[in-house]
Amino acid sequence: MKHTCSTSDLGCLKFNKRREMMGWNTVERNWKELKGKLKETWVNMTDDELDVIAGKREQLVGKIQTKYEIAREEAERQVNAFAHDCDAAKEEANRHGYLDTGKI
């Protein structure tokens, strides 16, 4: 059974925030390597914009929000999903011995 957190469950909220930051750490560490995937995900982003953002999560969320004219919560959801996918890909590659350096 899947566990769902209520908004009053502070422990779950802290855990989820910590998990989001762990995922973002992977993205931030590998920003240059992930620029192509970032551009595939957000096709309207330019190289210059991604260079300025330089792995800063809040700047990416803000840029997505304004560029795509979406709610901040939706931009955050998209960024979290991107970071989660990067973590999952890294774990899968590590599991199969594809990564020697620990980088994506």
Secondary structure as UniProt FT lines:
FT   TURN            7..8
FT   HELIX           10..29
FT   HELIX           31..41
FT   TURN            43..44
FT   HELIX           47..53
FT   TURN            54..55
FT   HELIX           57..68
FT   HELIX           72..95
FT   TURN            96..97
//
